[in-house]
Amino acid sequence: MILAIVLFAIALMLDGLISNYVPFMFHNLSYFTPLLTLMTLFFAYFLLREKPKMYFLLAIIFGFLYDLSYTNLLIWNSLLFFVLALLIQQFFPKLPLQIFSVLSCLIILILLYEFFNVLLLIIFQLFPITFIDYFYKVTHSMLLNLLYGSSLYCLLYRKIHRSKSTLN
């Protein structure tokens, strides 16, 4: 549990650091949108698989901290992280924990997260954005986030596979 909290805290700080020090912009969109906290949400499931209540609580807390730090849409990321945590719990454990399937899952998470954010922006007209901008943002943030996801996979490989084998 402590490892999951530390990973969330590091990811939250790295999100801010990368956002501040890699501010390459195209119109109003960043070339590199770090979603490292979201990537950590995926791996935290495998660390907290035996404690689902703690996993969902951490998803809500770090979603709220993400809101406070980066989006100014209070409660939105708490709700979104919770919903994504539910999806992770329901669908992703059935897949093999190999690098290709993990990266595929992370791509799906990024697509879903960004889709729901764009949908919110369009519905409430908070910011003029189109689905072309959504596609641009997703494709340009994919490399950074998948590199972080691959790194986490390599760092946590033994821990994740050990926790999965004890449950089977």
LUMPA-938680 format. One record per atom (N, C-alpha, C): residue number from 1; residue in one letter; atom name; z, y, x. Coordinates in nm, 3 decimals. Each point is the difference from the previous one (the first is absolute). Example, Ala and Ser with C-alpha at 12.3 -4.5 7.8 and 13.67 -1.06 7.14 Angstrom:
% residues 2
SEBA_1_A_N_0.780_-0.569_1.319
SEBA_1_A_CA_0.000_0.119_-0.089
SEBA_1_A_C_0.000_0.120_0.090
SEBA_2_S_N_-0.072_0.105_-0.035
SEBA_2_S_CA_0.006_0.119_0.082
SEBA_2_S_C_0.073_0.109_-0.077
***
This chain:
% residues 168
SEBA_1_M_N_0.000_-0.119_0.082
SEBA_1_M_CA_0.000_0.119_-0.082
SEBA_1_M_C_0.000_0.126_0.087
SEBA_2_I_N_0.079_-0.003_0.106
SEBA_2_I_CA_0.008_0.117_0.087
SEBA_2_I_C_-0.135_0.023_0.067
SEBA_3_L_N_-0.069_-0.105_0.037
SEBA_3_L_CA_-0.132_0.014_0.061
SEBA_3_L_C_-0.097_0.070_-0.096
SEBA_4_A_N_0.005_-0.036_-0.127
SEBA_4_A_CA_-0.088_0.063_-0.100
SEBA_4_A_C_0.031_0.149_-0.013
SEBA_5_I_N_0.128_0.035_-0.001
SEBA_5_I_CA_0.038_0.141_-0.011
SEBA_5_I_C_-0.046_0.078_0.123
SEBA_6_V_N_0.018_-0.060_0.117
SEBA_6_V_CA_-0.044_0.066_0.124
SEBA_6_V_C_-0.152_0.019_0.000
SEBA_7_L_N_-0.073_-0.103_-0.043
SEBA_7_L_CA_-0.146_0.011_-0.006
SEBA_7_L_C_-0.044_0.109_-0.098
SEBA_8_F_N_0.064_0.007_-0.115
SEBA_8_F_CA_-0.031_0.106_-0.097
SEBA_8_F_C_0.027_0.138_0.060
SEBA_9_A_N_0.114_0.016_0.066
SEBA_9_A_CA_0.036_0.129_0.058
SEBA_9_A_C_-0.100_0.040_0.109
SEBA_10_I_N_-0.036_-0.094_0.085
SEBA_10_I_CA_-0.098_0.029_0.105
SEBA_10_I_C_-0.135_0.037_-0.060
SEBA_11_A_N_-0.043_-0.075_-0.101
SEBA_11_A_CA_-0.128_0.028_-0.064
SEBA_11_A_C_0.000_0.137_-0.066
SEBA_12_L_N_0.110_0.035_-0.065
SEBA_12_L_CA_0.011_0.130_-0.066
SEBA_12_L_C_-0.012_0.114_0.102
SEBA_13_M_N_0.067_-0.017_0.114
SEBA_13_M_CA_-0.008_0.102_0.105
SEBA_13_M_C_-0.139_0.004_0.063
SEBA_14_L_N_-0.060_-0.116_0.024
SEBA_14_L_CA_-0.134_-0.003_0.058
SEBA_14_L_C_-0.104_0.062_-0.094
SEBA_15_D_N_0.017_-0.020_-0.129
SEBA_15_D_CA_-0.089_0.065_-0.097
SEBA_15_D_C_-0.002_0.151_0.022
SEBA_16_G_N_0.119_0.057_0.016
SEBA_16_G_CA_0.010_0.144_0.021
SEBA_16_G_C_-0.055_0.044_0.134
SEBA_17_L_N_0.032_-0.074_0.104
SEBA_17_L_CA_-0.049_0.035_0.134
SEBA_17_L_C_-0.152_-0.005_0.007
SEBA_18_I_N_-0.058_-0.105_-0.052
SEBA_18_I_CA_-0.145_-0.013_0.005
SEBA_18_I_C_-0.067_0.107_-0.085
SEBA_19_S_N_0.059_0.028_-0.115
SEBA_19_S_CA_-0.056_0.105_-0.087
SEBA_19_S_C_0.001_0.136_0.069
SEBA_20_N_N_0.105_0.027_0.076
SEBA_20_N_CA_0.011_0.129_0.066
SEBA_20_N_C_-0.082_0.011_0.128
SEBA_21_Y_N_-0.011_-0.108_0.072
SEBA_21_Y_CA_-0.066_0.006_0.130
SEBA_21_Y_C_-0.145_-0.047_-0.001
SEBA_22_V_N_-0.045_-0.053_-0.110
SEBA_22_V_CA_-0.140_-0.039_-0.014
SEBA_22_V_C_-0.055_0.064_-0.128
SEBA_23_P_N_-0.001_0.133_-0.004
SEBA_23_P_CA_-0.039_0.069_-0.124
SEBA_23_P_C_-0.150_0.028_-0.012
SEBA_24_F_N_-0.082_-0.093_0.041
SEBA_24_F_CA_-0.145_0.022_-0.013
SEBA_24_F_C_-0.036_-0.002_-0.148
SEBA_25_M_N_-0.062_0.106_-0.045
SEBA_25_M_CA_-0.029_0.013_-0.143
SEBA_25_M_C_-0.150_0.015_-0.024
SEBA_26_F_N_-0.043_-0.050_-0.114
SEBA_26_F_CA_-0.134_0.022_-0.052
SEBA_26_F_C_0.020_0.054_-0.139
SEBA_27_H_N_-0.034_0.124_-0.022
SEBA_27_H_CA_0.034_0.071_-0.123
SEBA_27_H_C_0.151_-0.007_-0.019
SEBA_28_N_N_0.046_-0.065_-0.105
SEBA_28_N_CA_0.144_-0.012_-0.023
SEBA_28_N_C_0.051_-0.140_0.030
SEBA_29_L_N_-0.083_-0.084_0.060
SEBA_29_L_CA_0.039_-0.138_0.025
SEBA_29_L_C_0.020_-0.024_0.148
SEBA_30_S_N_0.103_-0.075_0.031
SEBA_30_S_CA_0.029_-0.034_0.139
SEBA_30_S_C_-0.086_-0.119_0.042
SEBA_31_Y_N_-0.043_0.002_0.125
SEBA_31_Y_CA_-0.074_-0.115_0.053
SEBA_31_Y_C_0.088_-0.123_0.008
SEBA_32_F_N_0.124_0.020_0.037
SEBA_32_F_CA_0.093_-0.112_0.015
SEBA_32_F_C_0.119_0.022_-0.090
SEBA_33_T_N_0.005_-0.072_-0.108
SEBA_33_T_CA_0.114_0.010_-0.091
SEBA_33_T_C_0.092_-0.118_0.029
SEBA_34_P_N_0.113_0.026_0.063
SEBA_34_P_CA_0.090_-0.111_0.030
SEBA_34_P_C_0.073_-0.045_-0.126
SEBA_35_L_N_-0.007_-0.127_-0.026
SEBA_35_L_CA_0.075_-0.062_-0.110
SEBA_35_L_C_0.088_-0.110_0.059
SEBA_36_L_N_0.067_0.032_0.108
SEBA_36_L_CA_0.075_-0.099_0.074
SEBA_36_L_C_0.119_-0.052_-0.079
SEBA_37_T_N_0.059_0.085_-0.082
SEBA_37_T_CA_0.110_-0.043_-0.084
SEBA_37_T_C_-0.049_-0.103_-0.102
SEBA_38_L_N_-0.121_0.019_-0.049
SEBA_38_L_CA_-0.060_-0.097_-0.093
SEBA_38_L_C_-0.026_-0.133_0.070
SEBA_39_M_N_-0.048_0.006_0.124
SEBA_39_M_CA_-0.023_-0.122_0.077
SEBA_39_M_C_0.132_-0.075_0.021
SEBA_40_T_N_0.105_0.076_0.026
SEBA_40_T_CA_0.131_-0.060_0.021
SEBA_40_T_C_0.052_-0.064_-0.128
SEBA_41_L_N_-0.034_0.057_-0.114
SEBA_41_L_CA_0.040_-0.058_-0.129
SEBA_41_L_C_-0.051_-0.144_-0.012
SEBA_42_F_N_-0.121_-0.023_0.046
SEBA_42_F_CA_-0.057_-0.136_-0.005
SEBA_42_F_C_0.081_-0.096_0.087
SEBA_43_F_N_0.028_0.039_0.124
SEBA_43_F_CA_0.071_-0.090_0.092
SEBA_43_F_C_0.147_-0.014_-0.035
SEBA_44_A_N_0.057_0.102_-0.062
SEBA_44_A_CA_0.141_-0.007_-0.039
SEBA_44_A_C_0.022_-0.111_-0.103
SEBA_45_Y_N_-0.101_-0.028_-0.080
SEBA_45_Y_CA_0.015_-0.109_-0.098
SEBA_45_Y_C_0.032_-0.132_0.071
SEBA_46_F_N_-0.069_-0.026_0.108
SEBA_46_F_CA_0.019_-0.126_0.070
SEBA_46_F_C_0.133_-0.005_0.073
SEBA_47_L_N_0.053_0.116_0.034
SEBA_47_L_CA_0.132_0.006_0.063
SEBA_47_L_C_0.112_-0.010_-0.103
SEBA_48_L_N_-0.026_0.045_-0.121
SEBA_48_L_CA_0.102_0.004_-0.105
SEBA_48_L_C_-0.034_-0.093_-0.116
SEBA_49_R_N_-0.081_-0.098_0.025
SEBA_49_R_CA_-0.045_-0.091_-0.106
SEBA_49_R_C_0.117_-0.065_-0.073
SEBA_50_E_N_0.105_-0.029_0.071
SEBA_50_E_CA_0.115_-0.066_-0.061
SEBA_50_E_C_0.092_0.098_-0.073
SEBA_51_K_N_-0.027_0.130_0.014
SEBA_51_K_CA_0.081_0.104_-0.065
SEBA_51_K_C_-0.093_0.094_-0.076
SEBA_52_P_N_-0.058_-0.045_-0.111
SEBA_52_P_CA_-0.098_0.084_-0.070
SEBA_52_P_C_0.058_0.131_-0.054
SEBA_53_K_N_0.126_-0.001_-0.042
SEBA_53_K_CA_0.059_0.125_-0.051
SEBA_53_K_C_0.008_0.104_0.111
SEBA_54_M_N_0.035_-0.044_0.119
SEBA_54_M_CA_0.008_0.093_0.113
SEBA_54_M_C_-0.139_0.051_0.036
SEBA_55_Y_N_-0.100_-0.087_-0.009
SEBA_55_Y_CA_-0.138_0.040_0.029
SEBA_55_Y_C_-0.046_0.109_-0.096
SEBA_56_F_N_0.024_-0.019_-0.129
SEBA_56_F_CA_-0.041_0.100_-0.099
SEBA_56_F_C_0.080_0.129_0.015
SEBA_57_L_N_0.127_-0.011_0.031
SEBA_57_L_CA_0.083_0.118_0.022
SEBA_57_L_C_-0.052_0.081_0.119
SEBA_58_L_N_-0.031_-0.068_0.110
SEBA_58_L_CA_-0.055_0.069_0.117
SEBA_58_L_C_-0.136_0.062_-0.031
SEBA_59_A_N_-0.081_-0.068_-0.079
SEBA_59_A_CA_-0.131_0.056_-0.039
SEBA_59_A_C_0.020_0.131_-0.076
SEBA_60_I_N_0.094_0.002_-0.093
SEBA_60_I_CA_0.026_0.122_-0.078
SEBA_60_I_C_0.058_0.110_0.088
SEBA_61_I_N_0.097_-0.034_0.085
SEBA_61_I_CA_0.065_0.100_0.086
SEBA_61_I_C_-0.101_0.060_0.097
SEBA_62_F_N_-0.078_-0.085_0.068
SEBA_62_F_CA_-0.094_0.055_0.097
SEBA_62_F_C_-0.120_0.066_-0.068
SEBA_63_G_N_-0.033_-0.041_-0.121
SEBA_63_G_CA_-0.099_0.073_-0.078
SEBA_63_G_C_0.049_0.140_-0.032
SEBA_64_F_N_0.129_0.011_-0.034
SEBA_64_F_CA_0.059_0.131_-0.029
SEBA_64_F_C_0.004_0.086_0.127
SEBA_65_L_N_0.038_-0.060_0.113
SEBA_65_L_CA_0.003_0.075_0.126
SEBA_65_L_C_-0.141_0.043_0.041
SEBA_66_Y_N_-0.098_-0.084_-0.029
SEBA_66_Y_CA_-0.140_0.035_0.027
SEBA_66_Y_C_-0.041_0.120_-0.086
SEBA_67_D_N_0.043_-0.004_-0.126
SEBA_67_D_CA_-0.025_0.113_-0.091
SEBA_67_D_C_0.060_0.129_0.055
SEBA_68_L_N_0.126_-0.006_0.037
SEBA_68_L_CA_0.069_0.118_0.051
SEBA_68_L_C_-0.064_0.054_0.126
SEBA_69_S_N_-0.046_-0.091_0.085
SEBA_69_S_CA_-0.052_0.041_0.130
SEBA_69_S_C_-0.144_0.046_-0.003
SEBA_70_Y_N_-0.085_-0.062_-0.082
SEBA_70_Y_CA_-0.143_0.021_0.016
SEBA_70_Y_C_-0.078_0.042_-0.124
SEBA_71_T_N_0.042_-0.038_-0.119
SEBA_71_T_CA_-0.090_0.021_-0.114
SEBA_71_T_C_0.045_0.106_-0.100
SEBA_72_N_N_0.127_0.029_-0.007
SEBA_72_N_CA_0.053_0.095_-0.099
SEBA_72_N_C_-0.028_-0.042_-0.144
SEBA_73_L_N_-0.018_-0.126_-0.022
SEBA_73_L_CA_-0.015_-0.053_-0.136
SEBA_73_L_C_0.120_-0.091_-0.026
SEBA_74_L_N_0.113_0.062_-0.027
SEBA_74_L_CA_0.123_-0.078_-0.010
SEBA_74_L_C_-0.012_-0.114_-0.100
SEBA_75_I_N_0.048_-0.111_0.038
SEBA_75_I_CA_0.006_-0.124_-0.076
SEBA_75_I_C_-0.134_-0.077_0.002
SEBA_76_W_N_-0.112_0.067_0.023
SEBA_76_W_CA_-0.130_-0.068_-0.005
SEBA_76_W_C_-0.009_-0.114_0.100
SEBA_77_N_N_0.030_0.025_0.126
SEBA_77_N_CA_-0.011_-0.105_0.100
SEBA_77_N_C_0.110_-0.105_-0.016
SEBA_78_S_N_0.114_0.038_-0.054
SEBA_78_S_CA_0.103_-0.100_-0.031
SEBA_78_S_C_-0.056_-0.100_-0.101
SEBA_79_L_N_-0.060_0.053_-0.104
SEBA_79_L_CA_-0.060_-0.086_-0.102
SEBA_79_L_C_-0.116_-0.081_0.058
SEBA_80_L_N_-0.085_0.066_0.076
SEBA_80_L_CA_-0.117_-0.066_0.056
SEBA_80_L_C_0.040_-0.108_0.102
SEBA_81_F_N_0.096_0.028_0.085
SEBA_81_F_CA_0.047_-0.100_0.096
SEBA_81_F_C_0.062_-0.118_-0.074
SEBA_82_F_N_0.073_0.027_-0.108
SEBA_82_F_CA_0.059_-0.108_-0.078
SEBA_82_F_C_-0.108_-0.088_-0.062
SEBA_83_V_N_-0.101_0.061_-0.060
SEBA_83_V_CA_-0.110_-0.076_-0.061
SEBA_83_V_C_-0.074_-0.081_0.107
SEBA_84_L_N_-0.026_0.061_0.114
SEBA_84_L_CA_-0.068_-0.072_0.108
SEBA_84_L_C_0.088_-0.113_0.054
SEBA_85_A_N_0.130_0.022_0.006
SEBA_85_A_CA_0.092_-0.106_0.042
SEBA_85_A_C_-0.004_-0.117_-0.098
SEBA_86_L_N_-0.009_0.030_-0.130
SEBA_86_L_CA_-0.014_-0.107_-0.099
SEBA_86_L_C_-0.130_-0.079_0.022
SEBA_87_L_N_-0.108_0.072_0.026
SEBA_87_L_CA_-0.129_-0.067_0.026
SEBA_87_L_C_0.008_-0.085_0.126
SEBA_88_I_N_0.063_0.053_0.103
SEBA_88_I_CA_0.015_-0.077_0.124
SEBA_88_I_C_0.079_-0.127_-0.028
SEBA_89_Q_N_0.108_0.012_-0.075
SEBA_89_Q_CA_0.084_-0.116_-0.028
SEBA_89_Q_C_-0.076_-0.104_-0.084
SEBA_90_Q_N_-0.083_0.043_-0.092
SEBA_90_Q_CA_-0.067_-0.092_-0.090
SEBA_90_Q_C_-0.124_-0.067_0.060
SEBA_91_F_N_-0.078_0.075_0.075
SEBA_91_F_CA_-0.131_-0.050_0.040
SEBA_91_F_C_-0.014_-0.038_0.147
SEBA_92_F_N_0.054_0.078_0.088
SEBA_92_F_CA_-0.029_-0.021_0.142
SEBA_92_F_C_0.070_-0.119_0.064
SEBA_93_P_N_0.116_-0.045_-0.046
SEBA_93_P_CA_0.063_-0.116_0.065
SEBA_93_P_C_-0.080_-0.130_-0.015
SEBA_94_K_N_-0.091_-0.003_-0.095
SEBA_94_K_CA_-0.079_-0.120_-0.022
SEBA_94_K_C_-0.111_-0.016_0.105
SEBA_95_L_N_-0.028_0.107_0.074
SEBA_95_L_CA_-0.104_-0.003_0.102
SEBA_95_L_C_0.058_-0.048_0.133
SEBA_96_P_N_-0.082_-0.062_0.083
SEBA_96_P_CA_0.049_-0.041_0.133
SEBA_96_P_C_0.029_0.123_0.086
SEBA_97_L_N_0.102_-0.011_0.083
SEBA_97_L_CA_0.038_0.112_0.084
SEBA_97_L_C_-0.077_-0.002_0.132
SEBA_98_Q_N_-0.130_0.011_-0.010
SEBA_98_Q_CA_-0.084_0.011_0.118
SEBA_98_Q_C_-0.047_0.144_0.008
SEBA_99_I_N_-0.042_0.041_0.118
SEBA_99_I_CA_-0.033_0.140_0.022
SEBA_99_I_C_-0.108_0.050_-0.096
SEBA_100_F_N_-0.100_-0.080_-0.027
SEBA_100_F_CA_-0.108_0.043_-0.089
SEBA_100_F_C_0.051_0.023_-0.143
SEBA_101_S_N_0.080_-0.092_-0.050
SEBA_101_S_CA_0.051_0.017_-0.136
SEBA_101_S_C_0.100_0.116_-0.008
SEBA_102_V_N_0.077_0.021_0.105
SEBA_102_V_CA_0.094_0.112_0.002
SEBA_102_V_C_-0.076_0.132_-0.002
SEBA_103_L_N_-0.102_0.012_0.085
SEBA_103_L_CA_-0.080_0.122_0.002
SEBA_103_L_C_-0.072_0.023_-0.132
SEBA_104_S_N_-0.046_-0.107_-0.063
SEBA_104_S_CA_-0.063_0.012_-0.131
SEBA_104_S_C_0.099_0.053_-0.104
SEBA_105_C_N_0.122_-0.050_0.005
SEBA_105_C_CA_0.104_0.047_-0.092
SEBA_105_C_C_0.032_0.147_0.025
SEBA_106_L_N_0.005_0.039_0.126
SEBA_106_L_CA_0.029_0.140_0.032
SEBA_106_L_C_-0.112_0.091_-0.049
SEBA_107_I_N_-0.124_-0.045_0.010
SEBA_107_I_CA_-0.113_0.079_-0.052
SEBA_107_I_C_0.015_0.018_-0.151
SEBA_108_I_N_0.037_-0.107_-0.069
SEBA_108_I_CA_0.019_0.008_-0.146
SEBA_108_I_C_0.113_0.098_-0.033
SEBA_109_L_N_0.108_-0.005_0.076
SEBA_109_L_CA_0.112_0.092_-0.023
SEBA_109_L_C_-0.042_0.146_0.020
SEBA_110_I_N_-0.075_0.026_0.106
SEBA_110_I_CA_-0.046_0.136_0.026
SEBA_110_I_C_-0.090_0.047_-0.114
SEBA_111_L_N_-0.092_-0.085_-0.042
SEBA_111_L_CA_-0.091_0.036_-0.110
SEBA_111_L_C_0.077_0.030_-0.128
SEBA_112_L_N_0.096_-0.085_-0.033
SEBA_112_L_CA_0.079_0.020_-0.121
SEBA_112_L_C_0.083_0.128_0.008
SEBA_113_Y_N_0.067_0.020_0.112
SEBA_113_Y_CA_0.084_0.118_0.017
SEBA_113_Y_C_-0.082_0.128_-0.014
SEBA_114_E_N_-0.109_0.006_0.072
SEBA_114_E_CA_-0.084_0.120_-0.005
SEBA_114_E_C_-0.065_0.017_-0.138
SEBA_115_F_N_-0.039_-0.111_-0.064
SEBA_115_F_CA_-0.060_0.008_-0.133
SEBA_115_F_C_0.099_0.062_-0.099
SEBA_116_F_N_0.124_-0.048_0.000
SEBA_116_F_CA_0.099_0.054_-0.093
SEBA_116_F_C_0.031_0.146_0.030
SEBA_117_N_N_0.001_0.037_0.126
SEBA_117_N_CA_0.022_0.142_0.035
SEBA_117_N_C_-0.114_0.088_-0.048
SEBA_118_V_N_-0.123_-0.044_0.021
SEBA_118_V_CA_-0.116_0.077_-0.046
SEBA_118_V_C_-0.001_0.008_-0.152
SEBA_119_L_N_0.034_-0.110_-0.065
SEBA_119_L_CA_0.006_-0.001_-0.146
SEBA_119_L_C_0.101_0.102_-0.051
SEBA_120_L_N_0.116_0.007_0.063
SEBA_120_L_CA_0.102_0.098_-0.036
SEBA_120_L_C_-0.053_0.143_0.019
SEBA_121_L_N_-0.066_0.023_0.113
SEBA_121_L_CA_-0.053_0.133_0.029
SEBA_121_L_C_-0.108_0.041_-0.100
SEBA_122_I_N_-0.084_-0.095_-0.040
SEBA_122_I_CA_-0.107_0.029_-0.096
SEBA_122_I_C_0.057_0.022_-0.141
SEBA_123_I_N_0.090_-0.087_-0.042
SEBA_123_I_CA_0.055_0.009_-0.135
SEBA_123_I_C_0.075_0.131_-0.022
SEBA_124_F_N_0.083_0.036_0.096
SEBA_124_F_CA_0.082_0.121_-0.015
SEBA_124_F_C_-0.062_0.123_0.066
SEBA_125_Q_N_-0.121_-0.016_0.051
SEBA_125_Q_CA_-0.074_0.109_0.064
SEBA_125_Q_C_0.087_0.077_0.101
SEBA_126_L_N_0.069_-0.078_0.084
SEBA_126_L_CA_0.088_0.059_0.100
SEBA_126_L_C_-0.079_0.051_0.121
SEBA_127_F_N_-0.115_-0.061_0.022
SEBA_127_F_CA_-0.080_0.032_0.118
SEBA_127_F_C_-0.142_-0.042_-0.031
SEBA_128_P_N_-0.098_0.082_0.031
SEBA_128_P_CA_-0.139_-0.038_-0.030
SEBA_128_P_C_-0.047_-0.110_0.096
SEBA_129_I_N_-0.011_-0.120_-0.051
SEBA_129_I_CA_-0.041_-0.114_0.082
SEBA_129_I_C_-0.090_-0.090_-0.083
SEBA_130_T_N_-0.094_-0.063_0.066
SEBA_130_T_CA_-0.091_-0.092_-0.068
SEBA_130_T_C_0.017_-0.138_0.059
SEBA_131_F_N_-0.064_-0.097_-0.062
SEBA_131_F_CA_0.008_-0.135_0.054
SEBA_131_F_C_-0.079_-0.013_0.131
SEBA_132_I_N_-0.091_0.091_0.025
SEBA_132_I_CA_-0.069_0.002_0.130
SEBA_132_I_C_0.100_0.041_0.108
SEBA_133_D_N_0.085_0.097_-0.032
SEBA_133_D_CA_0.106_0.039_0.093
SEBA_133_D_C_0.097_-0.117_0.023
SEBA_134_Y_N_0.029_-0.073_-0.108
SEBA_134_Y_CA_0.085_-0.119_0.010
SEBA_134_Y_C_-0.061_-0.101_0.097
SEBA_135_F_N_-0.126_-0.027_-0.015
SEBA_135_F_CA_-0.068_-0.096_0.088
SEBA_135_F_C_0.004_0.049_0.145
SEBA_136_Y_N_-0.026_0.127_0.019
SEBA_136_Y_CA_0.004_0.058_0.133
SEBA_136_Y_C_0.139_-0.014_0.062
SEBA_137_K_N_0.102_0.034_-0.077
SEBA_137_K_CA_0.138_-0.005_0.049
SEBA_137_K_C_0.041_-0.141_0.036
SEBA_138_V_N_-0.036_-0.094_-0.085
SEBA_138_V_CA_0.038_-0.140_0.024
SEBA_138_V_C_-0.070_-0.054_0.124
SEBA_139_T_N_-0.130_0.024_0.011
SEBA_139_T_CA_-0.073_-0.055_0.114
SEBA_139_T_C_0.046_0.061_0.132
SEBA_140_H_N_0.037_0.126_-0.002
SEBA_140_H_CA_0.040_0.064_0.124
SEBA_140_H_C_0.146_-0.024_0.036
SEBA_141_S_N_0.077_-0.049_-0.091
SEBA_141_S_CA_0.139_-0.030_0.034
SEBA_141_S_C_0.021_-0.150_0.026
SEBA_142_M_N_-0.101_-0.079_-0.029
SEBA_142_M_CA_0.014_-0.145_0.011
SEBA_142_M_C_0.029_-0.045_0.144
SEBA_143_L_N_-0.071_0.054_0.098
SEBA_143_L_CA_0.015_-0.045_0.138
SEBA_143_L_C_0.143_0.019_0.050
SEBA_144_L_N_0.054_0.118_-0.017
SEBA_144_L_CA_0.136_0.029_0.046
SEBA_144_L_C_0.102_-0.093_-0.066
SEBA_145_N_N_-0.012_-0.017_-0.129
SEBA_145_N_CA_0.097_-0.081_-0.074
SEBA_145_N_C_-0.013_-0.149_0.032
SEBA_146_L_N_-0.121_-0.047_0.019
SEBA_146_L_CA_-0.018_-0.141_0.035
SEBA_146_L_C_0.044_-0.028_0.143
SEBA_147_L_N_-0.015_0.097_0.090
SEBA_147_L_CA_0.054_-0.017_0.136
SEBA_147_L_C_0.152_-0.013_-0.005
SEBA_148_Y_N_0.063_0.085_-0.079
SEBA_148_Y_CA_0.146_-0.009_-0.015
SEBA_148_Y_C_0.039_-0.132_-0.065
SEBA_149_G_N_-0.073_-0.041_-0.104
SEBA_149_G_CA_0.029_-0.127_-0.066
SEBA_149_G_C_-0.017_-0.118_0.093
SEBA_150_S_N_-0.104_0.002_0.083
SEBA_150_S_CA_-0.023_-0.108_0.098
SEBA_150_S_C_0.114_-0.004_0.101
SEBA_151_S_N_0.043_0.118_0.044
SEBA_151_S_CA_0.110_0.007_0.096
SEBA_151_S_C_0.129_-0.056_-0.061
SEBA_152_L_N_0.028_0.037_-0.124
SEBA_152_L_CA_0.119_-0.054_-0.066
SEBA_152_L_C_-0.010_-0.151_-0.017
SEBA_153_Y_N_-0.118_-0.047_-0.034
SEBA_153_Y_CA_-0.020_-0.145_-0.016
SEBA_153_Y_C_0.031_-0.071_0.131
SEBA_154_C_N_-0.052_0.051_0.110
SEBA_154_C_CA_0.024_-0.063_0.131
SEBA_154_C_C_0.148_0.008_0.038
SEBA_155_L_N_0.065_0.113_-0.025
SEBA_155_L_CA_0.141_0.014_0.034
SEBA_155_L_C_0.091_-0.089_-0.085
SEBA_156_L_N_-0.037_-0.018_-0.125
SEBA_156_L_CA_0.085_-0.074_-0.093
SEBA_156_L_C_-0.047_-0.143_-0.025
SEBA_157_Y_N_-0.100_-0.045_0.074
SEBA_157_Y_CA_-0.063_-0.129_-0.025
SEBA_157_Y_C_0.101_-0.114_-0.014
SEBA_158_R_N_0.085_-0.016_0.098
SEBA_158_R_CA_0.097_-0.110_-0.003
SEBA_158_R_C_0.099_0.015_-0.114
SEBA_159_K_N_0.048_0.121_-0.020
SEBA_159_K_CA_0.100_0.023_-0.105
SEBA_159_K_C_-0.060_-0.028_-0.139
SEBA_160_I_N_-0.122_0.045_-0.021
SEBA_160_I_CA_-0.065_-0.021_-0.129
SEBA_160_I_C_-0.027_-0.148_-0.024
SEBA_161_H_N_-0.052_-0.068_0.098
SEBA_161_H_CA_-0.034_-0.141_-0.018
SEBA_161_H_C_0.126_-0.086_-0.009
SEBA_162_R_N_0.107_0.039_0.069
SEBA_162_R_CA_0.125_-0.074_-0.009
SEBA_162_R_C_0.058_0.014_-0.141
SEBA_163_S_N_-0.004_0.121_-0.054
SEBA_163_S_CA_0.057_0.021_-0.134
SEBA_163_S_C_-0.085_-0.071_-0.106
SEBA_164_K_N_-0.131_-0.008_0.022
SEBA_164_K_CA_-0.084_-0.069_-0.096
SEBA_164_K_C_0.022_-0.151_0.005
SEBA_165_S_N_0.016_-0.056_0.120
SEBA_165_S_CA_0.018_-0.144_0.012
SEBA_165_S_C_0.135_-0.046_-0.053
SEBA_166_T_N_0.102_0.085_0.006
SEBA_166_T_CA_0.131_-0.039_-0.054
SEBA_166_T_C_0.000_-0.001_-0.152
SEBA_167_L_N_-0.092_0.071_-0.061
SEBA_167_L_CA_-0.006_0.003_-0.147
SEBA_167_L_C_-0.085_-0.113_-0.057
SEBA_168_N_N_-0.089_-0.056_0.079
SEBA_168_N_CA_-0.089_-0.106_-0.051
SEBA_168_N_C_0.066_-0.135_-0.001
***
